[in-house]
Each structure stands twice: as structure tokens, then as C-alpha cells.
Amino acid sequence: MHVCIFAPAPITLWRKASEMWSRDQKPNEPVDDYYADMPRKSREVQTSAGMTQFAIMRGLRPAYRTYVMQQNPTTIAELLEAAKVAEATVDDSPLVTLEILEAINRLVRRITAPVADTRRVQFRRTPSPVRRLLPPPMAGPRFNRAQSSSWQPPPRFYGPSDTSTAPLPLHISDTATRLY
């Protein structure tokens, strides 16, 4: 008669090891319950006592972990004792209580609710200042460009290298047809 002992598949070992290292103490879970679960997971993946201690330390609630690390435990028993002291003395209540969350939700609902007031809000604008659309009158007699045949627009200055790209001056007749 042969006794066959089957070893778990590598993927199963990897999954169980991953579960052990990702196991966190739940918010209302006592330290004793958390601790009781961890050695079982450690035996399933055949880890050493040191690795089990590190996994337990990693999964403790942050407030407890800080206290336990300050105690510098060297064994799992010392770690468990320090965790129990932390559980009894450290206030681990959440900073945001249910009452605060409910108040925030009420404010959000009030802000996002449609406005029930059907009155129309009217804004009155102040009158704009009067702007002059025409240039200020010139001193002396008015010069009428349309009546003068000798008028040419003033030449524009282009730099010495830009003379080839300068626009040609327009005659008065071209200007009059373009504007009207």
C-alpha cells in the first residue's frame, strides 16, 4: 500500500501566500480573532515564524501597528501582547463619524437641488459711456479726399530689406469703389 501525499499546485500556494500578505485586520475585528487566522494561513504556505510575524505586523490596523512597532517585539507572542495593549489603550475611532457624513450629504443634496423660486432675476446694466466714432475735427478747413484728385495716401515705411514686399499705393478711385 502506497501513501501518496499531494502537494498543492504552485498557483494555489501563490494565491494563499498572497491572501496571507494582503490580510488586514478589519475595523471591528479584535486582535485575538485576527491573530488566530494568521498562523493558519502561515501553515498553509509553510512560512517561517519570522515571516508570519512580519505578515501579522503588516496587517494590523495602522494605529495599533505604530504602538506595536514602538515596543519592538522579537517573537509572535510579544507582538500579540503589544497588539492587545494597543487595542485596549489606543483610540482607533474614525475621524469622520457617521453624523458628519450625514451632515455633508444633506448639504450636498441642498446645493444640488433645483431652485424652487420661479421669480426671474433681472440684472440692470449701467449705461455705456458715449464713444466717438468719428475722429476729432481738424483745425482749419475740412479736407475732402473724394473731391481732391491730387491726394495720395502717405507712404508707409518699410525697412531697407522690405522694399520688395511693400504694397503699391492705391488711387482714390480704387479706394472709393472698395468702400462702397
C-alpha positions as CSV (number, residue, x, y, z in Angstrom):
1,M,0.0,0.0,0.0
2,H,1.3,3.3,-1.1
3,V,0.6,6.6,0.7
4,C,0.6,9.4,-1.7
5,I,0.9,12.9,-0.4
6,F,0.0,15.5,-2.9
7,A,1.5,18.9,-2.7
8,P,-0.6,21.9,-3.6
9,A,-0.1,23.4,-7.1
10,P,2.3,26.4,-7.2
11,I,-0.6,28.6,-8.3
12,T,-2.5,27.6,-5.2
13,L,0.5,28.3,-2.9
14,W,0.9,31.7,-4.6
15,R,-2.8,32.6,-4.1
16,K,-2.7,31.5,-0.4
17,A,0.6,33.4,0.2
18,S,-1.0,36.5,-1.4
19,E,-4.0,36.1,0.8
20,M,-1.8,35.9,3.9
21,W,0.2,39.0,3.0
22,S,-2.8,41.0,2.0
23,R,-4.9,40.1,5.0
24,D,-5.7,43.2,7.0
25,Q,-7.4,43.5,10.4
26,K,-11.0,44.5,9.9
27,P,-12.2,47.7,11.6
28,N,-14.3,45.9,14.3
29,E,-12.2,42.7,14.4
30,P,-10.5,42.0,17.8
31,V,-6.7,41.4,17.8
32,D,-7.3,37.8,19.1
33,D,-9.5,36.9,16.1
34,Y,-7.1,38.5,13.6
35,Y,-4.2,36.7,15.2
36,A,-6.0,33.3,15.2
37,D,-6.5,33.5,11.4
38,M,-2.9,34.4,10.6
39,P,-1.0,31.3,11.8
40,R,-3.4,29.0,9.9
41,K,-2.7,30.9,6.7
42,S,1.1,30.7,7.6
43,R,0.9,26.9,7.9
44,E,-0.9,26.6,4.6
45,V,2.0,28.3,2.8
46,Q,4.7,26.9,5.1
47,T,6.3,30.2,6.0
48,S,8.8,30.7,8.9
49,A,7.9,32.3,12.2
50,G,9.7,35.5,11.2
51,M,7.7,35.9,8.0
52,T,4.5,35.2,9.9
53,Q,5.4,37.9,12.4
54,F,6.0,40.4,9.6
55,A,2.7,39.5,7.9
56,I,0.8,39.9,11.2
57,M,2.5,43.3,11.8
58,R,1.7,44.5,8.2
59,G,-2.0,43.6,8.6
60,L,-2.6,45.3,12.0
61,R,-4.7,48.4,12.0
62,P,-2.4,51.5,11.5
63,A,-2.9,52.9,15.0
64,Y,-2.1,49.5,16.6
65,R,0.9,48.9,14.3
66,T,2.5,52.2,15.4
67,Y,2.3,51.2,19.0
68,V,3.5,47.6,18.4
69,M,6.5,48.8,16.3
70,Q,7.5,51.1,19.2
71,Q,7.6,48.1,21.5
72,N,10.0,46.3,19.1
73,P,8.7,42.7,19.6
74,T,11.1,39.9,18.8
75,T,8.5,37.0,18.9
76,I,4.9,36.5,17.8
77,A,3.9,36.2,21.5
78,E,5.4,39.6,22.2
79,L,3.8,41.0,19.1
80,L,0.4,39.7,20.3
81,E,0.8,41.1,23.8
82,A,1.7,44.5,22.4
83,A,-1.2,44.4,20.0
84,K,-3.6,43.6,22.9
85,V,-2.3,46.5,24.9
86,A,-2.7,48.8,21.9
87,E,-6.2,47.6,21.3
88,A,-7.1,48.4,25.0
89,T,-5.4,51.8,25.1
90,V,-5.3,53.4,21.6
91,D,-8.4,55.3,20.4
92,D,-9.0,53.8,16.9
93,S,-12.3,55.6,16.2
94,P,-12.5,57.1,12.8
95,L,-12.0,60.9,12.5
96,V,-15.1,61.2,10.3
97,T,-18.2,60.0,12.1
98,L,-21.5,58.9,10.7
99,E,-23.1,62.1,11.9
100,I,-20.5,64.2,10.0
101,L,-21.1,62.2,6.8
102,E,-24.9,62.6,7.1
103,A,-24.5,66.4,7.5
104,I,-22.2,66.5,4.4
105,N,-24.8,64.5,2.4
106,R,-27.6,66.9,3.5
107,L,-25.5,69.9,2.4
108,V,-24.7,68.2,-1.0
109,R,-28.4,67.5,-1.5
110,R,-29.4,71.1,-0.7
111,I,-26.8,72.5,-3.0
112,T,-27.6,70.2,-6.0
113,A,-31.4,70.5,-5.6
114,P,-33.2,72.5,-8.2
115,V,-34.2,76.1,-7.2
116,A,-37.9,76.2,-6.3
117,D,-38.1,80.0,-6.7
118,T,-39.7,80.9,-10.1
119,R,-39.1,84.6,-9.9
120,R,-36.8,85.8,-12.7
121,V,-33.7,87.6,-11.7
122,Q,-33.1,90.7,-13.7
123,F,-29.8,92.5,-13.9
124,R,-29.7,96.1,-14.8
125,R,-26.7,97.3,-16.7
126,T,-25.3,100.7,-16.3
127,P,-25.4,102.8,-19.5
128,S,-22.2,102.5,-21.5
129,P,-20.2,105.7,-22.0
130,V,-20.8,107.5,-25.3
131,R,-17.9,106.9,-27.6
132,R,-17.0,109.0,-30.5
133,L,-16.9,107.1,-33.7
134,L,-15.5,109.9,-35.8
135,P,-12.0,111.4,-35.4
136,P,-11.9,114.7,-33.7
137,P,-12.4,117.7,-36.0
138,M,-9.2,119.1,-37.5
139,A,-8.4,122.7,-37.0
140,G,-8.8,124.8,-40.2
141,P,-10.8,124.0,-43.3
142,R,-12.0,120.4,-43.8
143,F,-10.2,118.4,-46.4
144,N,-12.4,116.2,-48.6
145,R,-10.5,113.3,-50.1
146,A,-13.2,112.4,-52.6
147,Q,-13.0,115.9,-54.2
148,S,-9.3,116.1,-54.4
149,S,-7.6,114.3,-57.3
150,S,-4.1,115.0,-56.0
151,W,-4.5,113.2,-52.7
152,Q,-2.3,110.1,-52.2
153,P,-2.1,108.1,-49.1
154,P,1.1,108.7,-47.2
155,P,3.8,106.3,-48.0
156,R,4.4,103.6,-45.5
157,F,7.9,103.0,-44.3
158,Y,9.3,99.5,-44.8
159,G,12.8,98.6,-43.8
160,P,15.6,98.5,-46.4
161,S,15.1,94.8,-47.0
162,D,11.3,95.0,-47.2
163,T,11.0,97.3,-50.3
164,S,10.2,94.3,-52.5
165,T,7.2,93.4,-50.3
166,A,5.8,96.9,-49.9
167,P,2.2,97.2,-51.2
168,L,1.6,99.5,-54.1
169,P,-0.3,102.7,-53.3
170,L,-3.9,102.8,-54.3
171,H,-5.6,105.6,-56.2
172,I,-8.6,107.4,-54.9
173,S,-10.9,105.8,-57.4
174,D,-9.9,102.3,-56.2
175,T,-10.5,103.2,-52.6
176,A,-13.9,104.7,-53.4
177,T,-15.1,101.6,-55.2
178,R,-13.9,99.3,-52.4
179,L,-15.5,101.2,-49.6
180,Y,-18.9,101.4,-51.3
